[in-house]
Amino acid sequence: MAERHFSLVLHDIAPETWPDYQGFVAAIDRLSERFGPIPITWLVVPDFHGRGECRHSDSLRRVLDQRLAHGDELVLHGYFHRDDAPRPRTLHDFYMRRIYTWEGEFYTLDQATAGALLDDGMAQFDACGWPHGGFVAPAWLMSQGTRAALGQRPFTYTSDPQQLYRLPGFEPLSAPSIVWSARSAWRRGMSRVVSAIQQRRFQQAPLLRLALHPVDMRYRSSYDYWYRLVEQLLGEGRQAVTKQHWLDHHAPDLATRKDRSAA
């Protein structure tokens, strides 16, 4: 059987959301005593909803500095993580920006605006002494302007719900994600059903991404689901890796794939 991996990805990391994750991260660290290291990918929002920059939070910086030393990965995740663009004008945009999410910060941006936010995010990472390898847009929504801006900056990858993309060329690599919508009881119930279907569907995926959000940690059903899924995947022999580590050491090589297809 081909080697299989998974990435535990914590979205929306900010000073106000770290308390949501703290107990879960401690539980995962205890789980590592049984299975070995379980590295985590942290999606860091520089100024979450404009309520305080990460670089000004000594407590969060200490946590993330320790996690980097522990072998974890930090990823730039938007800048404000909120959609400040003018109100939607079409039904499609209304659905994407008001029903699917209210936080598609990079969904409508032109190249210059997206580039300025990316630069500000990198500057804040630099101020904290953090590497900025990957970029993930809030809700995985990116405009063409955002894609163009990413291609001109030193990021190594970006993603959508089903794929990772090597930058600057946007080479797609299959890496499906499981994600919950946990804000109401019926959404949590539906998420459990959909996640079970996805887990079976993605059983042979070389990399499976577990996309956790702060709200997942506030309900016992979703918290327990994620903990048990991590435990199950490890028990089945999947190896926990950060997304960057998988891209650097386990992802299919583009040249090799081209040679095989030509043959």
Backbone as CSV, one residue per row, in Angstrom:
resi,resn,N_x,N_y,N_z,CA_x,CA_y,CA_z,C_x,C_y,C_z
1,MET,0.849,-1.197,0.000,0.000,0.000,0.000,0.885,1.247,0.000
2,ALA,0.527,2.239,-0.814,1.287,3.479,-0.884,1.256,4.188,0.465
3,GLU,2.344,4.897,0.739,2.444,5.636,1.990,1.367,6.720,2.040
4,ARG,0.694,6.819,3.172,-0.381,7.790,3.324,-0.099,8.684,4.519
5,HIS,-0.504,9.955,4.384,-0.250,10.953,5.430,-1.523,11.746,5.704
6,PHE,-1.499,12.484,6.814,-2.545,13.469,7.067,-1.925,14.680,7.735
7,SER,-2.573,15.818,7.532,-2.153,17.068,8.160,-3.268,17.567,9.065
8,LEU,-2.928,17.837,10.311,-3.843,18.443,11.267,-3.669,19.950,11.155
9,VAL,-4.716,20.642,10.672,-4.615,22.058,10.327,-5.579,22.861,11.196
10,LEU,-5.040,23.781,11.969,-5.850,24.640,12.835,-6.033,25.991,12.149
11,HIS,-7.262,26.306,11.769,-7.569,27.566,11.091,-7.782,28.697,12.099
12,ASP,-7.615,29.932,11.593,-8.034,31.149,12.302,-7.284,31.353,13.618
13,ILE,-5.986,31.120,13.604,-5.194,31.305,14.818,-4.977,32.803,15.066
14,ALA,-5.342,33.240,16.266,-5.231,34.642,16.668,-5.250,34.687,18.193
15,PRO,-4.880,35.820,18.780,-4.892,35.889,20.246,-6.231,35.497,20.860
16,GLU,-7.347,35.862,20.221,-8.651,35.575,20.828,-9.138,34.159,20.565
17,THR,-8.547,33.455,19.607,-8.990,32.092,19.311,-8.091,31.022,19.930
18,TRP,-6.875,31.386,20.324,-5.978,30.391,20.908,-6.593,29.699,22.134
19,PRO,-7.312,30.394,23.027,-7.922,29.682,24.162,-8.877,28.569,23.730
20,ASP,-9.559,28.718,22.576,-10.434,27.653,22.091,-9.644,26.375,21.815
21,TYR,-8.466,26.534,21.254,-7.666,25.389,20.838,-6.787,24.801,21.945
22,GLN,-6.558,25.537,22.998,-5.510,25.175,23.948,-5.682,23.760,24.509
23,GLY,-6.891,23.424,24.950,-7.119,22.097,25.510,-6.960,21.000,24.476
24,PHE,-7.409,21.252,23.250,-7.293,20.251,22.193,-5.829,19.997,21.851
25,VAL,-5.047,21.061,21.737,-3.628,20.898,21.412,-2.932,20.100,22.512
26,ALA,-3.279,20.377,23.762,-2.690,19.604,24.855,-3.063,18.125,24.752
27,ALA,-4.306,17.849,24.354,-4.733,16.459,24.198,-3.987,15.780,23.054
28,ILE,-3.752,16.486,21.961,-3.003,15.928,20.838,-1.556,15.665,21.259
29,ASP,-0.975,16.561,22.035,0.386,16.335,22.522,0.454,15.085,23.393
30,ARG,-0.568,14.850,24.200,-0.586,13.621,25.010,-0.735,12.393,24.112
31,LEU,-1.508,12.538,23.042,-1.673,11.431,22.109,-0.345,11.075,21.448
32,SER,0.507,12.060,21.272,1.802,11.806,20.646,2.687,10.914,21.506
33,GLU,2.389,10.811,22.787,3.159,9.908,23.643,2.919,8.453,23.247
34,ARG,1.768,8.177,22.624,1.450,6.818,22.166,1.909,6.564,20.738
35,PHE,1.788,7.590,19.898,2.001,7.372,18.462,3.246,8.044,17.908
36,GLY,3.933,8.821,18.686,5.045,9.597,18.165,4.597,11.003,17.801
37,PRO,5.505,11.828,17.307,5.206,13.240,17.050,3.999,13.429,16.132
38,ILE,3.159,14.413,16.489,2.003,14.781,15.665,2.142,16.272,15.351
39,PRO,2.892,16.620,14.314,3.067,18.037,13.985,1.754,18.656,13.532
40,ILE,1.622,19.952,13.770,0.396,20.696,13.479,0.721,21.849,12.535
41,THR,-0.182,22.114,11.599,-0.096,23.295,10.746,-1.050,24.348,11.296
42,TRP,-0.512,25.516,11.642,-1.269,26.610,12.257,-1.502,27.702,11.220
43,LEU,-2.763,28.011,10.926,-3.111,29.062,9.974,-3.335,30.358,10.748
44,VAL,-2.350,31.251,10.672,-2.286,32.432,11.527,-2.861,33.649,10.804
45,VAL,-3.819,34.317,11.453,-4.413,35.557,10.932,-3.695,36.729,11.598
46,PRO,-2.997,37.575,10.848,-2.208,38.637,11.477,-3.002,39.593,12.362
47,ASP,-4.235,39.969,11.945,-5.040,40.923,12.720,-6.503,40.510,12.608
48,PHE,-6.890,39.484,13.338,-8.185,38.845,13.203,-9.327,39.829,13.428
49,HIS,-10.091,40.111,12.377,-11.224,41.043,12.394,-10.828,42.425,12.915
50,GLY,-9.545,42.747,12.784,-9.073,44.059,13.212,-9.062,44.261,14.704
51,ARG,-9.003,43.156,15.463,-9.111,43.272,16.923,-7.789,43.053,17.647
52,GLY,-6.683,43.112,16.935,-5.395,42.997,17.614,-4.405,42.175,16.819
53,GLU,-3.227,42.750,16.580,-2.221,42.069,15.782,-1.509,40.996,16.597
54,CYS,-1.199,39.900,15.930,-0.515,38.791,16.604,0.830,39.234,17.181
55,ARG,1.535,40.117,16.470,2.866,40.504,16.940,2.816,41.249,18.265
56,HIS,1.646,41.753,18.658,1.509,42.450,19.934,1.032,41.545,21.060
57,SER,0.835,40.271,20.763,0.392,39.317,21.777,1.580,38.478,22.237
58,ASP,2.139,38.826,23.371,3.293,38.074,23.871,2.949,36.615,24.131
59,SER,1.738,36.374,24.631,1.368,34.997,24.977,1.258,34.127,23.725
60,LEU,0.592,34.627,22.669,0.467,33.834,21.451,1.826,33.662,20.783
61,ARG,2.635,34.686,20.777,3.951,34.565,20.164,4.790,33.509,20.860
62,ARG,4.714,33.444,22.181,5.460,32.408,22.897,4.981,31.022,22.494
63,VAL,3.656,30.869,22.406,3.098,29.570,22.008,3.593,29.176,20.621
64,LEU,3.491,30.087,19.663,3.846,29.752,18.288,5.353,29.578,18.119
65,ASP,6.136,30.337,18.856,7.587,30.122,18.828,7.916,28.710,19.318
66,GLN,7.252,28.291,20.387,7.483,26.941,20.920,7.036,25.875,19.936
67,ARG,5.907,26.128,19.253,5.419,25.136,18.304,6.344,25.013,17.094
68,LEU,6.896,26.123,16.641,7.875,26.054,15.561,9.075,25.207,15.972
69,ALA,9.566,25.429,17.179,10.692,24.643,17.675,10.327,23.167,17.810
70,HIS,9.033,22.903,17.999,8.509,21.544,18.158,8.362,20.824,16.819
71,GLY,8.521,21.577,15.717,8.396,20.980,14.388,7.103,21.305,13.679
72,ASP,6.297,22.207,14.226,5.040,22.596,13.598,5.294,23.606,12.479
73,GLU,4.228,23.981,11.797,4.299,24.890,10.653,3.340,26.060,10.861
74,LEU,3.788,27.268,10.526,2.925,28.451,10.544,2.649,28.891,9.108
75,VAL,1.390,29.214,8.837,0.950,29.597,7.500,0.186,30.914,7.596
76,LEU,0.434,31.820,6.654,-0.320,33.069,6.607,-1.746,32.778,6.135
77,HIS,-2.723,33.241,6.911,-4.130,32.930,6.641,-4.907,34.231,6.519
78,GLY,-4.828,34.841,5.318,-5.465,36.140,5.147,-4.726,37.213,5.925
79,TYR,-5.415,38.319,6.170,-4.854,39.362,7.035,-5.850,39.739,8.129
80,PHE,-7.047,40.199,7.740,-8.088,40.504,8.724,-9.100,39.355,8.871
81,HIS,-9.155,38.483,7.870,-10.125,37.384,7.855,-11.560,37.916,7.909
82,ARG,-11.810,38.975,7.162,-13.170,39.504,7.040,-13.306,40.107,5.651
83,ASP,-14.505,40.125,5.157,-14.802,40.617,3.816,-15.228,42.078,3.917
84,ASP,-14.319,42.982,3.541,-14.591,44.417,3.599,-14.981,45.001,2.244
85,ALA,-15.154,44.157,1.232,-15.481,44.648,-0.110,-16.909,45.184,-0.155
86,PRO,-17.220,46.004,-1.155,-18.606,46.491,-1.304,-19.594,45.338,-1.377
87,ARG,-20.844,45.584,-1.017,-21.857,44.542,-0.945,-22.021,43.819,-2.273
88,PRO,-22.397,42.550,-2.222,-22.532,41.764,-3.465,-23.571,42.356,-4.404
89,ARG,-23.315,42.195,-5.718,-24.225,42.724,-6.732,-24.928,41.633,-7.522
90,THR,-24.427,40.395,-7.453,-25.054,39.309,-8.195,-25.483,38.216,-7.223
91,LEU,-26.397,37.363,-7.669,-26.861,36.263,-6.817,-25.722,35.325,-6.466
92,HIS,-24.835,35.072,-7.445,-23.706,34.185,-7.175,-22.810,34.774,-6.099
93,ASP,-22.472,36.052,-6.238,-21.621,36.689,-5.230,-22.318,36.749,-3.877
94,PHE,-23.630,36.981,-3.882,-24.363,36.997,-2.612,-24.255,35.639,-1.917
95,TYR,-24.405,34.569,-2.698,-24.294,33.241,-2.103,-22.891,33.023,-1.531
96,MET,-21.865,33.335,-2.328,-20.493,33.056,-1.901,-20.079,33.918,-0.713
97,ARG,-20.572,35.168,-0.645,-20.081,36.099,0.357,-21.017,36.296,1.538
98,ARG,-22.239,35.761,1.476,-23.160,35.962,2.591,-23.789,34.658,3.092
99,ILE,-23.751,33.614,2.272,-24.304,32.329,2.704,-23.180,31.323,2.930
100,TYR,-22.348,31.130,1.900,-21.205,30.228,2.051,-20.273,30.728,3.146
101,THR,-19.983,32.019,3.162,-19.132,32.607,4.188,-19.335,34.119,4.210
102,TRP,-19.032,34.724,5.356,-18.965,36.174,5.485,-17.497,36.639,5.540
103,GLU,-16.567,35.716,5.378,-15.166,36.043,5.642,-14.251,35.785,4.452
104,GLY,-14.792,35.839,3.228,-13.975,35.615,2.038,-13.146,36.835,1.690
105,GLU,-12.184,37.134,2.511,-11.415,38.377,2.417,-10.756,38.568,1.059
106,PHE,-10.265,37.507,0.439,-9.509,37.620,-0.804,-10.329,37.221,-2.029
107,TYR,-11.631,37.132,-1.883,-12.492,36.646,-2.968,-12.686,37.682,-4.078
108,THR,-12.705,38.954,-3.748,-13.009,39.988,-4.738,-11.839,40.926,-5.027
109,LEU,-10.688,40.719,-4.412,-9.621,41.718,-4.460,-8.907,41.761,-5.801
110,ASP,-8.531,42.986,-6.212,-7.676,43.110,-7.383,-6.234,42.796,-6.979
111,GLN,-5.358,42.723,-7.973,-3.994,42.283,-7.710,-3.263,43.218,-6.750
112,ALA,-3.425,44.521,-6.935,-2.703,45.473,-6.093,-3.164,45.385,-4.640
113,THR,-4.476,45.313,-4.416,-5.003,45.252,-3.050,-4.606,43.940,-2.384
114,ALA,-4.733,42.849,-3.116,-4.328,41.560,-2.563,-2.844,41.558,-2.242
115,GLY,-2.042,42.095,-3.147,-0.600,42.126,-2.925,-0.220,42.934,-1.698
116,ALA,-0.902,44.059,-1.484,-0.604,44.877,-0.311,-0.900,44.128,0.980
117,LEU,-2.009,43.393,1.019,-2.334,42.612,2.215,-1.347,41.464,2.422
118,LEU,-0.955,40.824,1.333,0.049,39.767,1.446,1.360,40.334,1.980
119,ASP,1.760,41.487,1.489,2.999,42.111,1.961,2.899,42.461,3.444
120,ASP,1.748,42.996,3.852,1.558,43.324,5.267,1.614,42.063,6.127
121,GLY,1.032,40.989,5.637,1.081,39.741,6.387,2.491,39.207,6.516
122,MET,3.245,39.227,5.424,4.634,38.780,5.486,5.452,39.656,6.422
123,ALA,5.184,40.958,6.414,5.916,41.863,7.293,5.650,41.543,8.764
124,GLN,4.399,41.177,9.072,4.110,40.833,10.456,4.772,39.511,10.855
125,PHE,4.783,38.549,9.950,5.514,37.311,10.226,7.000,37.614,10.427
126,ASP,7.558,38.461,9.571,8.968,38.826,9.711,9.239,39.474,11.059
127,ALA,8.326,40.335,11.508,8.503,41.011,12.795,8.523,40.023,13.953
128,CYS,7.828,38.895,13.779,7.790,37.869,14.820,8.895,36.829,14.647
129,GLY,9.648,36.919,13.549,10.683,35.932,13.290,10.141,34.611,12.793
130,TRP,8.966,34.643,12.159,8.332,33.415,11.671,8.530,33.277,10.160
131,PRO,8.795,32.078,9.670,8.852,31.866,8.221,7.461,31.959,7.614
132,HIS,7.380,32.405,6.370,6.079,32.466,5.701,6.147,31.647,4.427
133,GLY,5.923,30.349,4.592,6.001,29.446,3.451,4.704,29.392,2.663
134,GLY,3.613,28.973,3.324,2.336,28.834,2.653,1.405,30.001,2.899
135,PHE,0.411,30.133,2.025,-0.679,31.104,2.212,-1.989,30.390,1.951
136,VAL,-2.948,30.554,2.859,-4.289,30.013,2.681,-5.287,31.159,2.836
137,ALA,-6.083,31.399,1.817,-7.087,32.457,1.880,-8.242,32.030,2.785
138,PRO,-8.826,32.958,3.541,-10.011,32.615,4.333,-11.093,31.973,3.471
139,ALA,-11.654,30.868,3.960,-12.660,30.080,3.242,-12.131,29.532,1.922
140,TRP,-10.812,29.570,1.727,-10.157,29.072,0.505,-10.604,29.839,-0.746
141,LEU,-11.103,31.065,-0.594,-11.625,31.825,-1.729,-10.587,32.832,-2.214
142,MET,-10.216,32.750,-3.489,-9.215,33.641,-4.062,-9.683,34.183,-5.401
143,SER,-9.529,35.475,-5.588,-9.789,36.103,-6.881,-8.617,35.858,-7.819
144,GLN,-8.814,36.174,-9.090,-7.708,36.102,-10.044,-6.605,37.080,-9.661
145,GLY,-6.993,38.230,-9.121,-5.992,39.187,-8.663,-5.140,38.626,-7.546
146,THR,-5.768,37.878,-6.635,-5.013,37.248,-5.552,-4.038,36.221,-6.109
147,ARG,-4.489,35.419,-7.049,-3.619,34.408,-7.646,-2.414,35.069,-8.327
148,ALA,-2.667,36.164,-9.036,-1.562,36.862,-9.694,-0.581,37.421,-8.671
149,ALA,-1.100,37.991,-7.588,-0.231,38.549,-6.552,0.587,37.460,-5.868
150,LEU,-0.026,36.307,-5.622,0.706,35.193,-5.003,1.858,34.731,-5.887
151,GLY,1.617,34.702,-7.188,2.649,34.245,-8.104,3.869,35.137,-8.138
152,GLN,3.757,36.345,-7.613,4.870,37.292,-7.607,5.555,37.390,-6.255
153,ARG,5.181,36.533,-5.314,5.725,36.622,-3.962,6.289,35.278,-3.521
154,PRO,7.160,35.298,-2.507,7.917,34.083,-2.173,7.157,33.085,-1.302
155,PHE,5.901,32.789,-1.663,5.174,31.732,-0.974,5.424,30.402,-1.686
156,THR,5.376,29.320,-0.933,5.669,28.007,-1.508,4.414,27.284,-1.974
157,TYR,3.263,27.574,-1.356,2.033,26.897,-1.766,0.815,27.669,-1.297
158,THR,-0.325,27.337,-1.913,-1.630,27.765,-1.446,-2.566,26.563,-1.602
159,SER,-3.868,26.745,-1.343,-4.754,25.583,-1.367,-6.198,25.989,-1.603
160,ASP,-7.005,24.981,-1.973,-8.456,25.080,-1.927,-8.942,23.833,-1.186
161,PRO,-10.239,23.575,-1.084,-10.671,22.435,-0.270,-10.180,21.076,-0.748
162,GLN,-9.820,20.936,-2.025,-9.454,19.622,-2.549,-7.991,19.480,-2.957
163,GLN,-7.283,20.584,-3.071,-5.932,20.512,-3.621,-4.985,21.472,-2.920
164,LEU,-3.696,21.108,-2.958,-2.613,22.044,-2.699,-2.055,22.486,-4.048
165,TYR,-1.549,23.720,-4.091,-0.965,24.258,-5.316,0.447,24.743,-5.017
166,ARG,1.424,24.140,-5.689,2.784,24.658,-5.568,2.863,26.032,-6.230
167,LEU,3.544,26.933,-5.590,3.766,28.259,-6.152,5.228,28.376,-6.577
168,PRO,5.484,29.219,-7.594,4.579,30.207,-8.193,3.715,29.684,-9.339
169,GLY,3.888,28.445,-9.753,3.222,27.985,-10.959,1.836,27.415,-10.777
170,PHE,1.339,27.329,-9.534,0.013,26.767,-9.237,-0.120,25.323,-9.743
171,GLU,0.927,24.537,-9.544,0.857,23.108,-9.868,-0.097,22.434,-8.890
172,PRO,-1.199,21.797,-9.345,-2.172,21.204,-8.430,-1.747,19.821,-7.960
173,LEU,-1.966,19.555,-6.682,-1.701,18.252,-6.085,-2.914,17.867,-5.252
174,SER,-3.451,16.696,-5.503,-4.648,16.260,-4.782,-4.353,16.111,-3.296
175,ALA,-5.142,16.797,-2.476,-4.992,16.740,-1.019,-6.335,17.132,-0.409
176,PRO,-7.320,16.229,-0.426,-8.678,16.583,0.017,-8.730,16.895,1.504
177,SER,-9.705,17.714,1.862,-9.863,18.136,3.256,-11.219,17.703,3.793
178,ILE,-11.243,17.464,5.091,-12.485,17.251,5.823,-12.686,18.468,6.707
179,VAL,-13.878,19.053,6.660,-14.168,20.267,7.413,-15.588,20.202,7.940
180,TRP,-15.811,20.748,9.131,-17.139,20.786,9.744,-17.716,22.190,9.674
181,SER,-19.049,22.263,9.707,-19.764,23.506,9.997,-20.463,23.288,11.328
182,ALA,-19.958,23.916,12.383,-20.351,23.527,13.738,-21.168,24.572,14.485
183,ARG,-21.677,25.598,13.799,-22.304,26.701,14.522,-23.712,26.413,15.022
184,SER,-24.315,25.327,14.606,-25.643,24.971,15.110,-25.735,23.459,15.207
185,ALA,-26.722,22.968,15.966,-26.846,21.526,16.178,-27.089,20.788,14.869
186,TRP,-27.959,21.348,13.998,-28.242,20.637,12.753,-27.034,20.621,11.834
187,ARG,-26.238,21.693,11.858,-25.018,21.709,11.051,-24.014,20.679,11.566
188,ARG,-23.899,20.546,12.878,-22.975,19.555,13.421,-23.431,18.144,13.071
189,GLY,-24.729,17.905,13.134,-25.236,16.598,12.750,-24.975,16.285,11.285
190,MET,-25.220,17.268,10.417,-24.965,17.072,8.992,-23.470,16.898,8.721
191,SER,-22.644,17.658,9.437,-21.195,17.549,9.242,-20.691,16.153,9.589
192,ARG,-21.255,15.552,10.616,-20.834,14.199,10.990,-21.140,13.208,9.848
193,VAL,-22.327,13.346,9.255,-22.713,12.452,8.161,-21.816,12.672,6.944
194,VAL,-21.644,13.925,6.557,-20.838,14.238,5.379,-19.385,13.822,5.592
195,SER,-18.870,14.048,6.789,-17.477,13.696,7.068,-17.251,12.197,6.978
196,ALA,-18.212,11.409,7.432,-18.080,9.953,7.332,-18.015,9.519,5.871
197,ILE,-18.841,10.144,5.028,-18.815,9.835,3.592,-17.473,10.234,2.987
198,GLN,-17.006,11.430,3.344,-15.733,11.901,2.802,-14.571,11.021,3.238
199,GLN,-14.591,10.595,4.487,-13.497,9.772,4.977,-13.395,8.469,4.187
200,ARG,-14.528,7.857,3.882,-14.505,6.641,3.060,-14.030,6.961,1.635
201,ARG,-14.529,8.055,1.108,-14.163,8.435,-0.263,-12.672,8.720,-0.394
202,PHE,-12.088,9.323,0.624,-10.695,9.745,0.560,-9.742,8.743,1.217
203,GLN,-10.184,7.528,1.411,-9.409,6.560,2.182,-8.019,6.331,1.613
204,GLN,-7.892,6.379,0.301,-6.602,6.124,-0.326,-5.845,7.399,-0.701
205,ALA,-6.335,8.549,-0.311,-5.657,9.806,-0.651,-4.260,9.837,-0.027
206,PRO,-3.243,10.209,-0.779,-1.891,10.282,-0.216,-1.792,11.264,0.949
207,LEU,-2.513,12.390,0.854,-2.556,13.367,1.946,-4.004,13.746,2.212
208,LEU,-4.424,13.587,3.450,-5.753,13.995,3.900,-5.583,15.156,4.867
209,ARG,-6.314,16.246,4.615,-6.210,17.427,5.487,-7.412,17.485,6.422
210,LEU,-7.146,17.679,7.698,-8.196,17.864,8.696,-8.250,19.354,9.008
211,ALA,-9.329,20.026,8.574,-9.434,21.481,8.668,-10.305,21.857,9.865
212,LEU,-9.673,22.134,10.984,-10.383,22.482,12.215,-10.546,23.988,12.328
213,HIS,-11.624,24.409,13.021,-11.884,25.817,13.275,-12.168,26.034,14.759
214,PRO,-11.979,27.255,15.237,-12.187,27.496,16.668,-13.556,27.068,17.165
215,VAL,-14.598,27.299,16.356,-15.951,26.948,16.801,-16.086,25.448,17.026
216,ASP,-15.307,24.629,16.314,-15.358,23.174,16.517,-14.979,22.791,17.935
217,MET,-14.127,23.594,18.539,-13.629,23.276,19.873,-14.635,23.621,20.972
218,ARG,-15.711,24.322,20.619,-16.667,24.803,21.624,-17.818,23.835,21.856
219,TYR,-17.846,22.732,21.115,-18.927,21.752,21.256,-18.317,20.366,21.425
220,ARG,-18.835,19.630,22.388,-18.265,18.328,22.699,-18.312,17.389,21.506
221,SER,-19.411,17.412,20.725,-19.533,16.473,19.612,-18.458,16.704,18.559
222,SER,-18.213,17.957,18.191,-17.200,18.229,17.171,-15.787,18.049,17.730
223,TYR,-15.570,18.470,18.968,-14.259,18.270,19.605,-13.915,16.790,19.624
224,ASP,-14.836,15.972,20.104,-14.591,14.528,20.190,-14.384,13.920,18.812
225,TYR,-15.137,14.391,17.817,-14.973,13.856,16.466,-13.541,14.039,15.990
226,TRP,-13.013,15.238,16.125,-11.678,15.507,15.604,-10.618,14.718,16.372
227,TYR,-10.766,14.655,17.685,-9.776,13.908,18.466,-9.783,12.436,18.061
228,ARG,-10.963,11.854,17.956,-11.059,10.436,17.606,-10.602,10.171,16.179
229,LEU,-10.830,11.128,15.275,-10.368,10.939,13.909,-8.841,10.919,13.853
230,VAL,-8.209,11.841,14.565,-6.741,11.820,14.626,-6.258,10.480,15.170
231,GLU,-6.852,10.035,16.250,-6.473,8.764,16.858,-6.690,7.605,15.888
232,GLN,-7.810,7.617,15.169,-8.111,6.549,14.222,-7.114,6.521,13.074
233,LEU,-6.816,7.685,12.499,-5.896,7.737,11.374,-4.509,7.242,11.762
234,LEU,-4.074,7.630,12.948,-2.780,7.151,13.425,-2.801,5.637,13.625
235,GLY,-3.890,5.146,14.172,-4.018,3.711,14.390,-4.041,2.918,13.093
236,GLU,-4.537,3.559,12.023,-4.582,2.902,10.713,-3.250,2.979,9.969
237,GLY,-2.310,3.686,10.537,-0.995,3.768,9.919,-0.717,5.019,9.128
238,ARG,-1.653,5.962,9.080,-1.356,7.244,8.435,-0.345,8.010,9.284
239,GLN,0.568,8.689,8.632,1.580,9.468,9.327,1.182,10.941,9.352
240,ALA,1.319,11.558,10.504,1.011,12.979,10.642,2.191,13.811,10.145
241,VAL,1.904,14.783,9.278,2.933,15.667,8.740,2.347,17.064,8.589
242,THR,3.200,18.061,8.558,2.732,19.387,8.150,2.576,19.399,6.634
243,LYS,1.813,20.362,6.143,1.624,20.446,4.698,2.946,20.735,3.984
244,GLN,3.764,21.616,4.554,5.034,21.935,3.909,5.947,20.712,3.869
245,HIS,5.974,19.940,4.952,6.814,18.741,4.967,6.359,17.762,3.896
246,TRP,5.050,17.592,3.752,4.550,16.672,2.725,4.955,17.153,1.336
247,LEU,4.830,18.448,1.076,5.219,18.984,-0.226,6.709,18.797,-0.480
248,ASP,7.517,18.969,0.554,8.972,18.885,0.389,9.469,17.451,0.247
249,HIS,8.780,16.493,0.874,9.353,15.153,0.980,8.485,14.028,0.416
250,HIS,7.181,14.240,0.232,6.309,13.135,-0.146,5.420,13.411,-1.356
251,ALA,5.263,14.654,-1.739,4.362,14.972,-2.845,4.914,14.454,-4.157
252,PRO,4.037,14.062,-5.083,4.510,13.609,-6.399,5.304,14.714,-7.089
253,ASP,6.339,14.312,-7.769,7.174,15.267,-8.498,6.563,15.547,-9.869
254,LEU,6.462,16.825,-10.246,5.817,17.194,-11.504,6.556,16.612,-12.702
255,ALA,7.868,16.674,-12.686,8.642,16.152,-13.826,8.433,14.649,-13.977
256,THR,8.400,13.931,-12.849,8.193,12.487,-12.905,6.814,12.160,-13.474
257,ARG,5.796,12.930,-13.059,4.447,12.694,-13.558,4.364,12.960,-15.053
258,LYS,5.048,13.997,-15.532,5.040,14.302,-16.950,5.717,13.194,-17.753
259,ASP,6.850,12.667,-17.205,7.543,11.583,-17.889,6.664,10.346,-17.994
260,ARG,5.944,10.042,-16.919,5.066,8.866,-16.937,3.932,9.031,-17.924
261,SER,3.351,10.236,-17.969,2.227,10.449,-18.896,2.707,10.402,-20.347
262,ALA,3.932,10.879,-20.598,4.480,10.853,-21.957,4.748,9.425,-22.404
263,ALA,5.166,8.594,-21.437,5.430,7.191,-21.754,4.116,6.459,-22.058
